[in-house]
Amino acid sequence: MRLARLRGAGFTAGRPLCHGCMSGAEGSARAPVFTIMSAIVQFENVGLRYGLDSETLSDVSFSLHGGGFYFLTGASGAGKTSLLKLLYLAQRPSRGVIRLFGEDVVTLPRKRLPGFRRRIGVVFQDFRLVPHLSVYDNIALPLRVAGMEEAEVDAPVSEMLNWVGLGDRGQARPATLSGGEQQRVAIARAVIARPEILVADEPTGNVDADMASRLMTLFEALNRLGTTVVVATHDLPLMGQVTGAQMMRLDKGRLADPTGALRYPPRSRGSA
């Protein structure tokens, strides 16, 4: 991946992806026009069982469309994290069909899985930052893994640091950061390579209400650039912050709506 790709998506030197996101200010640039695309995620009668236990997920069916913003909600133990693991290919289902980007990933050869995973950014509930690496190097990790030349790494990473309000903490180690700062590093690492899908598991669970709102503004900024965003949360006021988002609710491993239909159907977005 080249820096030009990042710039073309809004990572332009001197112009942050979301001007003022971390200060709470409204972005000065008008969001680009894009249209909700065809389904890039399809679950069909998916079940997940760990060992001999009863199914954690049962008969889960739904579709996610490119460019959409989705909330996954439900009580603790409802299966939200398990569903997300299936989505970002950390787990295979016990039964059913999962299609990502038009391909059946359940039967996909394991050697092809890394290529699919690189198209998905993940914000883990427990951050999973590499403790011996600096903030800068944690954020740069996806670019280096993808083979970006070292000379091209600095510009997008430096811009991303500024974007999440950590421009002066690049050389700090994760252990010296607050929970909110670590969460912002995790988000920056997840989005630096412009994933086609961003998956976030309770991304605001370790921060206060003000920071939670700011982080959601960051997700909205990325979504306006065309990335499909899936956020697991039980924070209803936070869900109300995102206009036009869809919601699906898990209840004891099943979608609360047995048809798999999602609330608040997506609509085309544009510059009004």
C-alpha positions as CSV (number, residue, x, y, z in Angstrom):
1,M,0.0,0.0,0.0
2,R,1.3,3.4,-0.9
3,L,0.9,6.8,0.8
4,A,-1.0,8.0,-2.2
5,R,-3.8,5.6,-1.3
6,L,-4.0,7.1,2.2
7,R,-4.0,10.6,0.8
8,G,-6.7,9.7,-1.7
9,A,-8.8,8.6,1.2
10,G,-8.4,11.8,3.2
11,F,-5.0,11.3,4.9
12,T,-3.5,14.4,3.4
13,A,-0.4,16.0,4.9
14,G,-1.5,19.1,6.9
15,R,-5.2,18.2,6.7
16,P,-6.5,15.7,9.4
17,L,-9.1,13.1,8.5
18,C,-11.5,14.7,10.9
19,H,-10.6,18.3,11.8
20,G,-11.3,18.9,15.4
21,C,-12.6,15.4,16.3
22,M,-10.7,15.1,19.5
23,S,-11.5,18.7,20.6
24,G,-15.2,18.2,20.0
25,A,-15.2,20.8,17.2
26,E,-17.2,20.2,14.1
27,G,-15.1,19.3,11.0
28,S,-14.7,22.2,8.6
29,A,-14.6,20.1,5.4
30,R,-17.8,18.8,3.8
31,A,-18.1,15.0,3.8
32,P,-17.6,13.4,0.4
33,V,-20.6,11.9,-1.3
34,F,-21.0,8.1,-1.3
35,T,-23.7,5.6,-1.7
36,I,-24.4,2.5,0.4
37,M,-23.2,-0.4,-1.7
38,S,-24.0,-4.1,-2.0
39,A,-23.6,-6.6,0.9
40,I,-20.0,-7.2,1.8
41,V,-20.9,-9.4,4.8
42,Q,-23.5,-12.1,4.8
43,F,-24.2,-14.6,7.7
44,E,-26.6,-17.4,6.8
45,N,-27.9,-19.7,9.7
46,V,-24.6,-19.4,11.5
47,G,-24.0,-21.3,14.7
48,L,-21.0,-21.3,17.0
49,R,-20.3,-23.8,19.7
50,Y,-17.3,-24.0,22.0
51,G,-16.4,-27.6,22.8
52,L,-19.4,-29.6,24.1
53,D,-21.2,-26.5,25.5
54,S,-24.5,-25.4,24.2
55,E,-24.4,-23.0,21.2
56,T,-23.1,-19.5,21.9
57,L,-24.7,-18.3,18.6
58,S,-27.7,-20.0,17.0
59,D,-29.1,-19.5,13.5
60,V,-27.7,-16.0,13.0
61,S,-28.5,-14.5,9.6
62,F,-28.0,-10.9,8.5
63,S,-26.3,-8.8,5.8
64,L,-24.1,-5.7,6.1
65,H,-23.7,-3.3,3.2
66,G,-20.6,-1.5,2.1
67,G,-20.4,2.0,3.6
68,G,-23.0,1.3,6.4
69,F,-22.7,2.1,10.1
70,Y,-23.9,-0.7,12.4
71,F,-24.3,-1.1,16.1
72,L,-24.4,-4.6,17.7
73,T,-26.0,-4.6,21.1
74,G,-27.3,-7.0,23.7
75,A,-26.8,-7.9,27.4
76,S,-23.4,-9.2,28.7
77,G,-23.1,-12.8,27.5
78,A,-25.4,-12.4,24.6
79,G,-22.7,-13.4,22.1
80,K,-21.5,-10.0,20.8
81,T,-17.8,-10.7,21.1
82,S,-18.2,-14.2,19.6
83,L,-20.1,-12.7,16.6
84,L,-17.4,-10.1,16.1
85,K,-14.7,-12.8,16.2
86,L,-16.5,-14.6,13.3
87,L,-16.6,-11.3,11.4
88,Y,-12.9,-10.6,11.7
89,L,-12.0,-14.2,11.1
90,A,-10.5,-15.0,14.5
91,Q,-13.0,-17.9,14.8
92,R,-14.7,-20.3,12.4
93,P,-18.4,-21.1,12.9
94,S,-19.6,-24.6,13.9
95,R,-22.2,-24.4,11.1
96,G,-23.7,-22.1,8.5
97,V,-22.2,-19.8,5.8
98,I,-20.3,-16.6,6.2
99,R,-19.4,-14.6,3.1
100,L,-17.0,-11.7,3.2
101,F,-16.5,-9.5,0.1
102,G,-18.5,-12.1,-1.9
103,E,-16.5,-15.2,-0.9
104,D,-17.4,-18.0,1.4
105,V,-14.7,-17.7,4.2
106,V,-15.8,-20.8,6.0
107,T,-14.4,-23.0,3.3
108,L,-11.6,-20.6,2.4
109,P,-8.1,-22.2,2.5
110,R,-6.2,-21.0,5.5
111,K,-3.4,-19.5,3.4
112,R,-5.9,-17.0,2.0
113,L,-7.2,-15.8,5.4
114,P,-4.4,-13.2,6.1
115,G,-5.3,-11.4,2.9
116,F,-8.9,-11.1,4.1
117,R,-7.9,-10.1,7.6
118,R,-5.8,-7.2,6.2
119,R,-9.0,-5.7,4.8
120,I,-10.6,-5.6,8.3
121,G,-9.5,-3.3,11.1
122,V,-10.2,-4.4,14.7
123,V,-10.4,-2.3,17.9
124,F,-10.2,-4.8,20.7
125,Q,-12.0,-4.3,24.0
126,D,-8.7,-4.8,25.9
127,F,-6.6,-2.7,23.3
128,R,-4.0,-5.4,22.7
129,L,-1.2,-2.9,22.2
130,V,2.4,-4.3,21.9
131,P,3.8,-3.2,25.3
132,H,7.5,-2.9,24.3
133,L,6.7,-0.8,21.2
134,S,6.2,2.9,21.3
135,V,2.9,4.5,20.4
136,Y,4.3,5.5,17.1
137,D,5.4,1.9,16.3
138,N,2.1,0.4,17.5
139,I,0.3,2.6,15.0
140,A,2.8,1.9,12.2
141,L,2.6,-1.9,12.7
142,P,-0.1,-2.6,10.1
143,L,1.7,-0.5,7.4
144,R,5.0,-2.3,8.0
145,V,3.2,-5.7,8.0
146,A,1.6,-4.8,4.7
147,G,5.1,-4.1,3.3
148,M,5.0,-0.3,3.1
149,E,8.5,1.2,2.5
150,E,9.9,2.7,5.7
151,A,10.4,6.1,4.0
152,E,6.7,6.2,3.4
153,V,5.6,5.2,6.9
154,D,6.3,8.5,8.8
155,A,3.8,10.8,7.1
156,P,0.6,8.8,7.6
157,V,1.6,7.7,11.2
158,S,2.5,11.3,12.2
159,E,-0.8,12.5,10.7
160,M,-2.7,9.7,12.5
161,L,-1.1,10.7,15.8
162,N,-2.3,14.2,15.4
163,W,-5.7,13.0,14.2
164,V,-6.3,11.2,17.5
165,G,-4.8,14.0,19.6
166,L,-1.6,12.2,20.6
167,G,0.9,14.1,18.5
168,D,3.2,14.6,21.4
169,R,3.0,11.0,22.7
170,G,4.6,9.1,19.8
171,Q,7.6,7.9,21.7
172,A,5.6,6.9,24.9
173,R,5.1,3.3,25.8
174,P,1.5,2.0,26.2
175,A,1.9,1.5,30.0
176,T,2.4,5.2,30.5
177,L,-0.9,6.2,28.8
178,S,-4.3,6.5,30.3
179,G,-7.1,4.1,29.3
180,G,-8.6,6.7,27.0
181,E,-5.2,7.4,25.3
182,Q,-4.6,3.6,24.9
183,Q,-8.0,3.3,23.3
184,R,-7.1,6.1,20.8
185,V,-3.9,4.3,19.9
186,A,-5.8,1.1,19.3
187,I,-8.3,3.0,17.1
188,A,-5.4,4.7,15.2
189,R,-3.8,1.3,14.6
190,A,-7.0,-0.2,13.4
191,V,-7.7,2.5,10.8
192,I,-4.2,3.5,9.6
193,A,-4.4,1.1,6.6
194,R,-7.9,2.3,5.6
195,P,-9.6,-1.0,6.2
196,E,-12.8,-1.8,4.2
197,I,-14.5,-2.9,7.4
198,L,-13.8,-1.5,10.9
199,V,-14.9,-3.8,13.9
200,A,-14.9,-2.3,17.4
201,D,-15.7,-4.3,20.5
202,E,-17.0,-2.0,23.3
203,P,-14.6,0.7,22.2
204,T,-15.9,3.2,24.7
205,G,-16.1,1.0,27.8
206,N,-12.9,2.3,29.3
207,V,-13.4,6.1,28.8
208,D,-15.7,8.8,30.1
209,A,-18.8,10.0,28.3
210,D,-17.1,13.0,26.7
211,M,-14.3,10.8,25.3
212,A,-16.8,8.2,24.2
213,S,-18.6,10.8,22.2
214,R,-15.3,12.0,20.6
215,L,-14.3,8.5,19.7
216,M,-17.6,7.9,18.0
217,T,-17.0,11.1,16.0
218,L,-13.8,9.5,14.8
219,F,-15.7,6.5,13.6
220,E,-18.2,8.6,11.8
221,A,-15.4,10.5,10.0
222,L,-14.0,7.2,8.8
223,N,-17.4,6.0,7.8
224,R,-18.0,9.1,5.7
225,L,-15.0,8.1,3.7
226,G,-16.7,4.8,2.8
227,T,-15.5,2.3,5.5
228,T,-18.2,0.0,6.9
229,V,-18.2,0.4,10.7
230,V,-19.5,-2.3,13.1
231,V,-19.5,-1.3,16.8
232,A,-20.5,-3.6,19.7
233,T,-21.9,-1.5,22.5
234,H,-24.7,-1.4,25.1
235,D,-24.6,2.4,25.3
236,L,-27.9,3.6,24.0
237,P,-27.3,7.3,24.1
238,L,-24.1,6.8,22.2
239,M,-25.9,4.9,19.5
240,G,-28.3,7.8,19.2
241,Q,-25.4,10.0,18.2
242,V,-24.9,8.4,14.8
243,T,-27.6,9.5,12.4
244,G,-28.8,6.8,10.0
245,A,-26.9,4.0,11.7
246,Q,-28.5,0.5,11.9
247,M,-28.8,-1.6,15.0
248,M,-29.1,-5.4,15.6
249,R,-29.6,-6.9,19.0
250,L,-28.5,-10.3,20.2
251,D,-30.4,-12.1,22.9
252,K,-28.9,-15.3,24.3
253,G,-27.0,-16.0,21.0
254,R,-29.9,-15.2,18.6
255,L,-30.8,-12.1,16.8
256,A,-33.8,-10.5,18.5
257,D,-35.5,-10.1,15.2
258,P,-35.7,-13.7,13.8
259,T,-35.9,-12.3,10.2
260,G,-32.4,-10.9,10.6
261,A,-33.7,-7.5,9.5
262,L,-31.9,-4.5,11.0
263,R,-33.5,-1.3,12.4
264,Y,-33.1,2.0,10.7
265,P,-32.4,1.0,7.1
266,P,-29.3,2.7,5.6
267,R,-29.7,5.6,3.2
268,S,-27.4,7.2,0.7
269,R,-25.4,10.0,2.2
270,G,-24.3,13.1,0.5
271,S,-23.6,16.8,0.9
272,A,-26.9,18.3,1.7
